[in-house]
Amino acid sequence: MYAADQKFLKTFSYCVKHATSGKRLTALANAVNTVWNYANEISARSSERGKIWATKKQLRALT
């Protein structure tokens, strides 16, 4: 196996101590989930229409 074939995964761990930070992170997570669900819905609708799915450029324009 070559070194170029290997993939590495780096995991970060953070400690959130302030109550306001937790609220902000929850709000950001909700926003990310909303966009993710919307992109999945658009992809599902485009796959129902035919073989051509929505492109990255189209998804970017819609969001």
PDB file of N, CA, C and O in Angstrom:
ATOM      1  N   MET A   1       0.840  -1.170   0.000  1.00  0.00           N
ATOM      2  CA  MET A   1       0.000   0.000   0.000  1.00  0.00           C
ATOM      3  C   MET A   1       0.891   1.240   0.000  1.00  0.00           C
ATOM      4  O   MET A   1       1.867   1.315   0.747  1.00  0.00           O
ATOM      5  N   TYR A   2       0.554   2.188  -0.825  1.00  0.00           N
ATOM      6  CA  TYR A   2       1.310   3.418  -0.924  1.00  0.00           C
ATOM      7  C   TYR A   2       0.790   4.441   0.077  1.00  0.00           C
ATOM      8  O   TYR A   2      -0.368   4.384   0.491  1.00  0.00           O
ATOM      9  N   ALA A   3       1.637   5.357   0.453  1.00  0.00           N
ATOM     10  CA  ALA A   3       1.252   6.403   1.403  1.00  0.00           C
ATOM     11  C   ALA A   3       0.152   7.292   0.826  1.00  0.00           C
ATOM     12  O   ALA A   3      -0.671   7.814   1.578  1.00  0.00           O
ATOM     13  N   ALA A   4       0.124   7.475  -0.500  1.00  0.00           N
ATOM     14  CA  ALA A   4      -0.882   8.318  -1.134  1.00  0.00           C
ATOM     15  C   ALA A   4      -2.266   7.672  -1.073  1.00  0.00           C
ATOM     16  O   ALA A   4      -3.272   8.376  -1.161  1.00  0.00           O
ATOM     17  N   ASP A   5      -2.335   6.354  -0.925  1.00  0.00           N
ATOM     18  CA  ASP A   5      -3.610   5.652  -0.874  1.00  0.00           C
ATOM     19  C   ASP A   5      -4.261   5.717   0.499  1.00  0.00           C
ATOM     20  O   ASP A   5      -5.450   5.430   0.633  1.00  0.00           O
ATOM     21  N   GLN A   6      -3.508   6.086   1.509  1.00  0.00           N
ATOM     22  CA  GLN A   6      -4.026   6.098   2.866  1.00  0.00           C
ATOM     23  C   GLN A   6      -4.778   7.397   3.133  1.00  0.00           C
ATOM     24  O   GLN A   6      -4.372   8.473   2.693  1.00  0.00           O
ATOM     25  N   LYS A   7      -5.875   7.271   3.858  1.00  0.00           N
ATOM     26  CA  LYS A   7      -6.658   8.437   4.241  1.00  0.00           C
ATOM     27  C   LYS A   7      -6.625   8.555   5.755  1.00  0.00           C
ATOM     28  O   LYS A   7      -6.692   7.556   6.471  1.00  0.00           O
ATOM     29  N   PHE A   8      -6.521   9.781   6.229  1.00  0.00           N
ATOM     30  CA  PHE A   8      -6.450  10.026   7.656  1.00  0.00           C
ATOM     31  C   PHE A   8      -7.665  10.819   8.100  1.00  0.00           C
ATOM     32  O   PHE A   8      -8.157  11.678   7.369  1.00  0.00           O
ATOM     33  N   LEU A   9      -8.137  10.535   9.276  1.00  0.00           N
ATOM     34  CA  LEU A   9      -9.276  11.229   9.854  1.00  0.00           C
ATOM     35  C   LEU A   9      -8.838  11.857  11.164  1.00  0.00           C
ATOM     36  O   LEU A   9      -8.313  11.178  12.045  1.00  0.00           O
ATOM     37  N   LYS A  10      -9.055  13.141  11.285  1.00  0.00           N
ATOM     38  CA  LYS A  10      -8.669  13.853  12.495  1.00  0.00           C
ATOM     39  C   LYS A  10      -9.931  14.249  13.249  1.00  0.00           C
ATOM     40  O   LYS A  10     -10.836  14.846  12.667  1.00  0.00           O
ATOM     41  N   THR A  11     -10.001  13.933  14.511  1.00  0.00           N
ATOM     42  CA  THR A  11     -11.162  14.226  15.335  1.00  0.00           C
ATOM     43  C   THR A  11     -10.797  15.270  16.372  1.00  0.00           C
ATOM     44  O   THR A  11      -9.776  15.166  17.051  1.00  0.00           O
ATOM     45  N   PHE A  12     -11.648  16.274  16.481  1.00  0.00           N
ATOM     46  CA  PHE A  12     -11.445  17.332  17.461  1.00  0.00           C
ATOM     47  C   PHE A  12     -12.480  17.201  18.567  1.00  0.00           C
ATOM     48  O   PHE A  12     -13.615  16.794  18.315  1.00  0.00           O
ATOM     49  N   SER A  13     -12.101  17.538  19.769  1.00  0.00           N
ATOM     50  CA  SER A  13     -12.999  17.495  20.911  1.00  0.00           C
ATOM     51  C   SER A  13     -12.947  18.854  21.597  1.00  0.00           C
ATOM     52  O   SER A  13     -11.870  19.378  21.881  1.00  0.00           O
ATOM     53  N   TYR A  14     -14.113  19.412  21.858  1.00  0.00           N
ATOM     54  CA  TYR A  14     -14.193  20.718  22.491  1.00  0.00           C
ATOM     55  C   TYR A  14     -15.041  20.633  23.747  1.00  0.00           C
ATOM     56  O   TYR A  14     -15.986  19.847  23.818  1.00  0.00           O
ATOM     57  N   CYS A  15     -14.705  21.432  24.718  1.00  0.00           N
ATOM     58  CA  CYS A  15     -15.477  21.527  25.950  1.00  0.00           C
ATOM     59  C   CYS A  15     -16.174  22.884  25.951  1.00  0.00           C
ATOM     60  O   CYS A  15     -15.523  23.926  25.867  1.00  0.00           O
ATOM     61  N   VAL A  16     -17.496  22.862  26.045  1.00  0.00           N
ATOM     62  CA  VAL A  16     -18.270  24.098  26.063  1.00  0.00           C
ATOM     63  C   VAL A  16     -18.691  24.359  27.500  1.00  0.00           C
ATOM     64  O   VAL A  16     -19.451  23.585  28.082  1.00  0.00           O
ATOM     65  N   LYS A  17     -18.192  25.454  28.070  1.00  0.00           N
ATOM     66  CA  LYS A  17     -18.438  25.747  29.476  1.00  0.00           C
ATOM     67  C   LYS A  17     -19.491  26.824  29.685  1.00  0.00           C
ATOM     68  O   LYS A  17     -20.166  26.830  30.715  1.00  0.00           O
ATOM     69  N   HIS A  18     -19.643  27.714  28.751  1.00  0.00           N
ATOM     70  CA  HIS A  18     -20.555  28.831  28.925  1.00  0.00           C
ATOM     71  C   HIS A  18     -21.942  28.464  28.402  1.00  0.00           C
ATOM     72  O   HIS A  18     -22.067  27.812  27.365  1.00  0.00           O
ATOM     73  N   ALA A  19     -22.957  28.876  29.104  1.00  0.00           N
ATOM     74  CA  ALA A  19     -24.331  28.560  28.714  1.00  0.00           C
ATOM     75  C   ALA A  19     -24.681  29.194  27.369  1.00  0.00           C
ATOM     76  O   ALA A  19     -25.421  28.606  26.580  1.00  0.00           O
ATOM     77  N   THR A  20     -24.157  30.383  27.106  1.00  0.00           N
ATOM     78  CA  THR A  20     -24.481  31.055  25.843  1.00  0.00           C
ATOM     79  C   THR A  20     -23.838  30.345  24.659  1.00  0.00           C
ATOM     80  O   THR A  20     -24.398  30.358  23.563  1.00  0.00           O
ATOM     81  N   SER A  21     -22.688  29.733  24.851  1.00  0.00           N
ATOM     82  CA  SER A  21     -22.033  29.018  23.760  1.00  0.00           C
ATOM     83  C   SER A  21     -22.867  27.814  23.339  1.00  0.00           C
ATOM     84  O   SER A  21     -22.992  27.530  22.148  1.00  0.00           O
ATOM     85  N   GLY A  22     -23.427  27.117  24.295  1.00  0.00           N
ATOM     86  CA  GLY A  22     -24.262  25.961  23.986  1.00  0.00           C
ATOM     87  C   GLY A  22     -25.495  26.352  23.199  1.00  0.00           C
ATOM     88  O   GLY A  22     -25.893  25.644  22.274  1.00  0.00           O
ATOM     89  N   LYS A  23     -26.103  27.471  23.557  1.00  0.00           N
ATOM     90  CA  LYS A  23     -27.283  27.960  22.836  1.00  0.00           C
ATOM     91  C   LYS A  23     -26.912  28.343  21.403  1.00  0.00           C
ATOM     92  O   LYS A  23     -27.657  28.065  20.463  1.00  0.00           O
ATOM     93  N   ARG A  24     -25.777  28.969  21.253  1.00  0.00           N
ATOM     94  CA  ARG A  24     -25.325  29.391  19.911  1.00  0.00           C
ATOM     95  C   ARG A  24     -25.016  28.173  19.046  1.00  0.00           C
ATOM     96  O   ARG A  24     -25.377  28.139  17.870  1.00  0.00           O
ATOM     97  N   LEU A  25     -24.352  27.177  19.621  1.00  0.00           N
ATOM     98  CA  LEU A  25     -24.040  25.968  18.863  1.00  0.00           C
ATOM     99  C   LEU A  25     -25.302  25.206  18.468  1.00  0.00           C
ATOM    100  O   LEU A  25     -25.368  24.640  17.377  1.00  0.00           O
ATOM    101  N   THR A  26     -26.303  25.189  19.346  1.00  0.00           N
ATOM    102  CA  THR A  26     -27.571  24.542  19.025  1.00  0.00           C
ATOM    103  C   THR A  26     -28.270  25.271  17.882  1.00  0.00           C
ATOM    104  O   THR A  26     -28.835  24.631  16.995  1.00  0.00           O
ATOM    105  N   ALA A  27     -28.238  26.584  17.896  1.00  0.00           N
ATOM    106  CA  ALA A  27     -28.850  27.371  16.826  1.00  0.00           C
ATOM    107  C   ALA A  27     -28.141  27.113  15.494  1.00  0.00           C
ATOM    108  O   ALA A  27     -28.789  26.975  14.457  1.00  0.00           O
ATOM    109  N   LEU A  28     -26.814  27.051  15.531  1.00  0.00           N
ATOM    110  CA  LEU A  28     -26.056  26.772  14.306  1.00  0.00           C
ATOM    111  C   LEU A  28     -26.327  25.360  13.795  1.00  0.00           C
ATOM    112  O   LEU A  28     -26.431  25.149  12.586  1.00  0.00           O
ATOM    113  N   ALA A  29     -26.443  24.392  14.701  1.00  0.00           N
ATOM    114  CA  ALA A  29     -26.739  23.016  14.301  1.00  0.00           C
ATOM    115  C   ALA A  29     -28.119  22.928  13.654  1.00  0.00           C
ATOM    116  O   ALA A  29     -28.297  22.200  12.677  1.00  0.00           O
ATOM    117  N   ASN A  30     -29.085  23.654  14.182  1.00  0.00           N
ATOM    118  CA  ASN A  30     -30.426  23.669  13.590  1.00  0.00           C
ATOM    119  C   ASN A  30     -30.403  24.271  12.187  1.00  0.00           C
ATOM    120  O   ASN A  30     -31.093  23.784  11.292  1.00  0.00           O
ATOM    121  N   ALA A  31     -29.615  25.323  11.993  1.00  0.00           N
ATOM    122  CA  ALA A  31     -29.505  25.942  10.676  1.00  0.00           C
ATOM    123  C   ALA A  31     -28.869  24.983   9.671  1.00  0.00           C
ATOM    124  O   ALA A  31     -29.322  24.883   8.531  1.00  0.00           O
ATOM    125  N   VAL A  32     -27.829  24.285  10.090  1.00  0.00           N
ATOM    126  CA  VAL A  32     -27.169  23.313   9.207  1.00  0.00           C
ATOM    127  C   VAL A  32     -28.134  22.196   8.844  1.00  0.00           C
ATOM    128  O   VAL A  32     -28.190  21.785   7.685  1.00  0.00           O
ATOM    129  N   ASN A  33     -28.889  21.702   9.807  1.00  0.00           N
ATOM    130  CA  ASN A  33     -29.844  20.633   9.540  1.00  0.00           C
ATOM    131  C   ASN A  33     -30.939  21.084   8.585  1.00  0.00           C
ATOM    132  O   ASN A  33     -31.379  20.301   7.743  1.00  0.00           O
ATOM    133  N   THR A  34     -31.385  22.322   8.697  1.00  0.00           N
ATOM    134  CA  THR A  34     -32.402  22.843   7.793  1.00  0.00           C
ATOM    135  C   THR A  34     -31.902  22.863   6.358  1.00  0.00           C
ATOM    136  O   THR A  34     -32.612  22.436   5.447  1.00  0.00           O
ATOM    137  N   VAL A  35     -30.693  23.352   6.151  1.00  0.00           N
ATOM    138  CA  VAL A  35     -30.118  23.401   4.796  1.00  0.00           C
ATOM    139  C   VAL A  35     -29.889  21.991   4.265  1.00  0.00           C
ATOM    140  O   VAL A  35     -30.151  21.722   3.093  1.00  0.00           O
ATOM    141  N   TRP A  36     -29.403  21.091   5.114  1.00  0.00           N
ATOM    142  CA  TRP A  36     -29.160  19.701   4.708  1.00  0.00           C
ATOM    143  C   TRP A  36     -30.463  19.033   4.263  1.00  0.00           C
ATOM    144  O   TRP A  36     -30.504  18.376   3.223  1.00  0.00           O
ATOM    145  N   ASN A  37     -31.512  19.199   5.043  1.00  0.00           N
ATOM    146  CA  ASN A  37     -32.805  18.608   4.704  1.00  0.00           C
ATOM    147  C   ASN A  37     -33.370  19.199   3.417  1.00  0.00           C
ATOM    148  O   ASN A  37     -33.959  18.476   2.613  1.00  0.00           O
ATOM    149  N   TYR A  38     -33.200  20.499   3.211  1.00  0.00           N
ATOM    150  CA  TYR A  38     -33.669  21.151   1.991  1.00  0.00           C
ATOM    151  C   TYR A  38     -32.924  20.615   0.771  1.00  0.00           C
ATOM    152  O   TYR A  38     -33.534  20.343  -0.263  1.00  0.00           O
ATOM    153  N   ALA A  39     -31.619  20.466   0.890  1.00  0.00           N
ATOM    154  CA  ALA A  39     -30.824  19.935  -0.233  1.00  0.00           C
ATOM    155  C   ALA A  39     -31.228  18.497  -0.541  1.00  0.00           C
ATOM    156  O   ALA A  39     -31.290  18.109  -1.708  1.00  0.00           O
ATOM    157  N   ASN A  40     -31.501  17.706   0.490  1.00  0.00           N
ATOM    158  CA  ASN A  40     -31.959  16.333   0.266  1.00  0.00           C
ATOM    159  C   ASN A  40     -33.321  16.303  -0.415  1.00  0.00           C
ATOM    160  O   ASN A  40     -33.563  15.463  -1.281  1.00  0.00           O
ATOM    161  N   GLU A  41     -34.209  17.212  -0.031  1.00  0.00           N
ATOM    162  CA  GLU A  41     -35.536  17.278  -0.653  1.00  0.00           C
ATOM    163  C   GLU A  41     -35.428  17.651  -2.130  1.00  0.00           C
ATOM    164  O   GLU A  41     -36.102  17.056  -2.971  1.00  0.00           O
ATOM    165  N   ILE A  42     -34.588  18.629  -2.448  1.00  0.00           N
ATOM    166  CA  ILE A  42     -34.388  19.038  -3.844  1.00  0.00           C
ATOM    167  C   ILE A  42     -33.787  17.886  -4.650  1.00  0.00           C
ATOM    168  O   ILE A  42     -34.198  17.645  -5.785  1.00  0.00           O
ATOM    169  N   SER A  43     -32.827  17.181  -4.076  1.00  0.00           N
ATOM    170  CA  SER A  43     -32.213  16.047  -4.768  1.00  0.00           C
ATOM    171  C   SER A  43     -33.232  14.940  -5.026  1.00  0.00           C
ATOM    172  O   SER A  43     -33.235  14.334  -6.097  1.00  0.00           O
ATOM    173  N   ALA A  44     -34.088  14.680  -4.055  1.00  0.00           N
ATOM    174  CA  ALA A  44     -35.115  13.649  -4.223  1.00  0.00           C
ATOM    175  C   ALA A  44     -36.105  14.038  -5.305  1.00  0.00           C
ATOM    176  O   ALA A  44     -36.499  13.198  -6.113  1.00  0.00           O
ATOM    177  N   ARG A  45     -36.512  15.295  -5.332  1.00  0.00           N
ATOM    178  CA  ARG A  45     -37.448  15.757  -6.363  1.00  0.00           C
ATOM    179  C   ARG A  45     -36.829  15.685  -7.755  1.00  0.00           C
ATOM    180  O   ARG A  45     -37.498  15.299  -8.713  1.00  0.00           O
ATOM    181  N   SER A  46     -35.556  16.053  -7.869  1.00  0.00           N
ATOM    182  CA  SER A  46     -34.916  16.022  -9.187  1.00  0.00           C
ATOM    183  C   SER A  46     -34.714  14.579  -9.655  1.00  0.00           C
ATOM    184  O   SER A  46     -34.744  14.319 -10.858  1.00  0.00           O
ATOM    185  N   SER A  47     -34.512  13.648  -8.739  1.00  0.00           N
ATOM    186  CA  SER A  47     -34.353  12.251  -9.138  1.00  0.00           C
ATOM    187  C   SER A  47     -35.677  11.644  -9.583  1.00  0.00           C
ATOM    188  O   SER A  47     -35.690  10.716 -10.390  1.00  0.00           O
ATOM    189  N   GLU A  48     -36.797  12.161  -9.063  1.00  0.00           N
ATOM    190  CA  GLU A  48     -38.110  11.683  -9.494  1.00  0.00           C
ATOM    191  C   GLU A  48     -38.418  12.111 -10.919  1.00  0.00           C
ATOM    192  O   GLU A  48     -39.147  11.416 -11.627  1.00  0.00           O
ATOM    193  N   ARG A  49     -37.875  13.245 -11.351  1.00  0.00           N
ATOM    194  CA  ARG A  49     -38.144  13.761 -12.693  1.00  0.00           C
ATOM    195  C   ARG A  49     -37.413  12.981 -13.776  1.00  0.00           C
ATOM    196  O   ARG A  49     -37.878  12.914 -14.914  1.00  0.00           O
ATOM    197  N   GLY A  50     -36.283  12.397 -13.435  1.00  0.00           N
ATOM    198  CA  GLY A  50     -35.527  11.674 -14.447  1.00  0.00           C
ATOM    199  C   GLY A  50     -34.144  11.315 -13.950  1.00  0.00           C
ATOM    200  O   GLY A  50     -33.860  11.340 -12.753  1.00  0.00           O
ATOM    201  N   LYS A  51     -33.298  10.981 -14.898  1.00  0.00           N
ATOM    202  CA  LYS A  51     -31.951  10.533 -14.553  1.00  0.00           C
ATOM    203  C   LYS A  51     -31.020  11.677 -14.172  1.00  0.00           C
ATOM    204  O   LYS A  51     -30.016  11.461 -13.492  1.00  0.00           O
ATOM    205  N   ILE A  52     -31.346  12.886 -14.603  1.00  0.00           N
ATOM    206  CA  ILE A  52     -30.463  14.023 -14.351  1.00  0.00           C
ATOM    207  C   ILE A  52     -30.805  14.633 -12.992  1.00  0.00           C
ATOM    208  O   ILE A  52     -31.921  15.107 -12.777  1.00  0.00           O
ATOM    209  N   TRP A  53     -29.845  14.617 -12.092  1.00  0.00           N
ATOM    210  CA  TRP A  53     -30.030  15.176 -10.753  1.00  0.00           C
ATOM    211  C   TRP A  53     -29.639  16.646 -10.761  1.00  0.00           C
ATOM    212  O   TRP A  53     -29.023  17.135 -11.708  1.00  0.00           O
ATOM    213  N   ALA A  54     -30.001  17.331  -9.708  1.00  0.00           N
ATOM    214  CA  ALA A  54     -29.607  18.732  -9.546  1.00  0.00           C
ATOM    215  C   ALA A  54     -28.088  18.808  -9.397  1.00  0.00           C
ATOM    216  O   ALA A  54     -27.481  18.011  -8.683  1.00  0.00           O
ATOM    217  N   THR A  55     -27.494  19.765 -10.072  1.00  0.00           N
ATOM    218  CA  THR A  55     -26.052  19.931  -9.996  1.00  0.00           C
ATOM    219  C   THR A  55     -25.672  20.729  -8.745  1.00  0.00           C
ATOM    220  O   THR A  55     -26.522  21.327  -8.084  1.00  0.00           O
ATOM    221  N   LYS A  56     -24.384  20.720  -8.448  1.00  0.00           N
ATOM    222  CA  LYS A  56     -23.884  21.477  -7.292  1.00  0.00           C
ATOM    223  C   LYS A  56     -24.176  22.967  -7.464  1.00  0.00           C
ATOM    224  O   LYS A  56     -24.515  23.654  -6.500  1.00  0.00           O
ATOM    225  N   LYS A  57     -24.044  23.459  -8.685  1.00  0.00           N
ATOM    226  CA  LYS A  57     -24.293  24.868  -8.958  1.00  0.00           C
ATOM    227  C   LYS A  57     -25.765  25.218  -8.730  1.00  0.00           C
ATOM    228  O   LYS A  57     -26.071  26.279  -8.186  1.00  0.00           O
ATOM    229  N   GLN A  58     -26.676  24.334  -9.141  1.00  0.00           N
ATOM    230  CA  GLN A  58     -28.096  24.567  -8.931  1.00  0.00           C
ATOM    231  C   GLN A  58     -28.455  24.545  -7.442  1.00  0.00           C
ATOM    232  O   GLN A  58     -29.222  25.384  -6.970  1.00  0.00           O
ATOM    233  N   LEU A  59     -27.896  23.586  -6.712  1.00  0.00           N
ATOM    234  CA  LEU A  59     -28.161  23.521  -5.271  1.00  0.00           C
ATOM    235  C   LEU A  59     -27.636  24.762  -4.553  1.00  0.00           C
ATOM    236  O   LEU A  59     -28.281  25.287  -3.646  1.00  0.00           O
ATOM    237  N   ARG A  60     -26.470  25.216  -4.968  1.00  0.00           N
ATOM    238  CA  ARG A  60     -25.883  26.409  -4.366  1.00  0.00           C
ATOM    239  C   ARG A  60     -26.769  27.630  -4.622  1.00  0.00           C
ATOM    240  O   ARG A  60     -26.952  28.466  -3.737  1.00  0.00           O
ATOM    241  N   ALA A  61     -27.318  27.729  -5.839  1.00  0.00           N
ATOM    242  CA  ALA A  61     -28.178  28.860  -6.176  1.00  0.00           C
ATOM    243  C   ALA A  61     -29.493  28.808  -5.383  1.00  0.00           C
ATOM    244  O   ALA A  61     -30.024  29.851  -5.002  1.00  0.00           O
ATOM    245  N   LEU A  62     -30.013  27.615  -5.136  1.00  0.00           N
ATOM    246  CA  LEU A  62     -31.263  27.475  -4.396  1.00  0.00           C
ATOM    247  C   LEU A  62     -31.112  27.757  -2.909  1.00  0.00           C
ATOM    248  O   LEU A  62     -32.063  28.196  -2.262  1.00  0.00           O
ATOM    249  N   THR A  63     -29.929  27.511  -2.361  1.00  0.00           N
ATOM    250  CA  THR A  63     -29.740  27.734  -0.939  1.00  0.00           C
ATOM    251  C   THR A  63     -29.157  29.104  -0.703  1.00  0.00           C
ATOM    252  O   THR A  63     -28.921  29.486   0.443  1.00  0.00           O
TER     253      THR A  63
END
